[in-house]
């Protein structure tokens, strides 16, 4: 399976993963706060080497509902971190 990966623009820690057959039906309404989707690309299966998500769970969710949604906490930890203040 080729995974098509989108990121929720309003909620950048959320990603929607689908396949080519379901990509056209996907919309930002699947994001927690709605909004637009940013297409990140297409990626082949890597099996056990993939660390970002479990491909078997993703494929099962895509078959059942057309997409798999994951949350990647602290996707942008530098921007979210409070700056250090020197005394």
SVG drawing of the C-alpha trace seen along z (x, -y; Angstrom):
<svg xmlns="http://www.w3.org/2000/svg" viewBox="-16 -39 38 45">
<polyline fill="none" stroke="black" stroke-width="0.4" points="0.0,0.0 1.1,-3.5 0.2,-5.8 -0.8,-9.4 -0.1,-11.6 -1.7,-14.9 -1.2,-17.3 -4.1,-19.3 -3.2,-23.0 -5.1,-24.2 -3.8,-21.3 -0.3,-20.6 0.3,-17.8 -2.4,-15.7 -1.8,-13.7 -4.3,-11.9 -3.0,-8.9 -4.9,-7.3 -4.4,-5.7 -4.8,-7.0 -8.3,-5.4 -9.6,-7.4 -7.5,-10.6 -10.1,-12.6 -12.8,-12.0 -10.6,-13.2 -11.3,-16.6 -10.3,-18.8 -13.5,-17.9 -11.6,-14.8 -9.2,-17.2 -10.0,-18.1 -10.8,-21.7 -11.6,-21.4 -9.8,-23.5 -7.6,-22.7 -5.2,-19.7 -1.6,-20.0 -0.5,-17.2 2.9,-16.0 3.5,-13.2 3.2,-9.5 5.2,-6.8 5.6,-3.1 5.2,-0.5 8.4,0.1 7.2,2.9 8.9,3.1 11.4,0.4 8.8,-2.4 8.8,-4.1 6.2,-6.9 3.2,-4.7 2.0,-1.0 1.3,-0.2 -1.0,2.7 -3.2,0.4 -3.2,-2.2 -4.2,0.2 -7.0,1.6 -8.3,-1.9 -8.1,-2.9 -10.1,0.2 -12.8,-0.6 -13.1,-4.4 -10.9,-5.6 -8.2,-7.2 -6.1,-6.8 -5.5,-9.8 -2.5,-10.1 -1.3,-12.8 2.4,-13.5 2.9,-15.3 5.5,-18.1 5.9,-18.0 7.5,-21.4 9.1,-21.4 11.5,-24.3 8.6,-26.7 6.5,-25.5 9.3,-25.7 9.5,-28.7 12.7,-30.7 15.3,-30.6 15.6,-33.9 19.0,-34.8 19.1,-36.6"/>
</svg>
